[in-house]
Amino acid sequence: MTTTSREPVAPPKDETMIRTVWSTQILIPEMWGTLAIGMMWLAVILVAASDLNITISNTPTNQTIIPASVFVALFAFLGTTAVAKRLFAARK
């Protein structure tokens, strides 16, 4: 004759198993790529909000004023494309 238990026996939660799952989540490259791209564009927003300008002056009457956020956005765009090509490309 066999007996059955009333409740299914669940395996005990092991703390090392939780650490192993967390460590595998940290090693996901796409997460770090997304974070890097987000920080690049956050820098663009902060520079634009601070209203910094680059003044190019040939003579006292001839001045060219360019917002610094234009240059930061250019480099953020280049960095975004580099990170996206490296991390989010289809893997063979």
C-alpha positions as CSV (number, residue, x, y, z in Angstrom):
1,M,0.0,0.0,0.0
2,T,1.3,3.5,-0.9
3,T,0.6,6.8,0.7
4,T,0.6,10.3,-0.8
5,S,1.4,13.5,1.0
6,R,-1.1,16.2,1.1
7,E,1.1,19.0,-0.2
8,P,3.8,18.7,-2.9
9,V,7.2,19.0,-1.5
10,A,8.9,22.1,-2.8
11,P,12.7,22.2,-3.0
12,P,14.2,24.5,-0.4
13,K,15.2,27.9,-1.6
14,D,18.9,28.0,-1.6
15,E,20.6,31.4,-1.3
16,T,23.4,30.4,-3.6
17,M,20.9,29.7,-6.3
18,I,19.5,33.2,-6.0
19,R,23.0,34.6,-6.2
20,T,23.7,32.6,-9.3
21,V,20.6,33.8,-11.1
22,W,21.5,37.5,-10.2
23,S,25.0,37.0,-11.4
24,T,23.8,35.7,-14.8
25,Q,21.5,38.7,-15.1
26,I,24.4,41.2,-14.5
27,L,26.4,39.6,-17.3
28,I,23.8,40.4,-20.1
29,P,25.6,42.7,-22.5
30,E,22.4,44.2,-23.9
31,M,21.6,45.6,-20.5
32,W,24.9,47.4,-20.3
33,G,24.5,48.6,-23.9
34,T,21.1,50.1,-23.1
35,L,22.5,51.7,-20.0
36,A,25.4,53.2,-22.0
37,I,23.1,54.6,-24.7
38,G,20.8,56.1,-22.1
39,M,23.6,57.8,-20.3
40,M,24.9,59.3,-23.5
41,W,21.6,60.9,-24.3
42,L,21.2,62.0,-20.7
43,A,24.4,63.9,-21.0
44,V,23.0,65.6,-24.1
45,I,19.9,66.6,-22.2
46,L,21.9,68.0,-19.3
47,V,24.2,70.0,-21.5
48,A,21.3,71.4,-23.4
49,A,19.5,72.3,-20.2
50,S,22.6,74.1,-18.9
51,D,22.6,76.3,-22.0
52,L,26.3,76.2,-22.7
53,N,27.5,77.9,-25.8
54,I,30.7,77.8,-27.8
55,T,31.7,81.2,-29.1
56,I,34.0,81.4,-32.1
57,S,35.4,84.9,-32.7
58,N,37.5,86.0,-35.6
59,T,37.1,89.7,-34.9
60,P,35.2,91.6,-32.2
61,T,32.3,92.2,-34.5
62,N,32.2,88.8,-36.1
63,Q,31.2,86.1,-33.6
64,T,29.6,82.7,-34.2
65,I,27.7,81.2,-31.3
66,I,27.0,77.4,-31.4
67,P,25.2,75.5,-28.6
68,A,27.5,73.0,-27.0
69,S,24.7,70.4,-27.1
70,V,25.1,70.2,-30.8
71,F,28.6,68.7,-30.5
72,V,27.6,66.5,-27.5
73,A,24.7,65.2,-29.6
74,L,26.9,64.5,-32.5
75,F,29.3,62.4,-30.4
76,A,26.3,60.7,-28.6
77,F,24.9,59.7,-32.0
78,L,28.3,58.3,-33.1
79,G,28.6,56.4,-29.7
80,T,25.0,55.1,-30.0
81,T,25.6,53.7,-33.4
82,A,28.8,52.1,-32.3
83,V,27.3,50.5,-29.3
84,A,24.2,49.4,-31.2
85,K,26.2,47.8,-34.0
86,R,28.4,46.0,-31.5
87,L,25.8,44.7,-29.0
88,F,22.5,44.5,-30.8
89,A,23.6,43.0,-34.2
90,A,22.3,39.6,-35.1
91,R,24.6,36.9,-33.9
92,K,25.6,34.1,-36.2
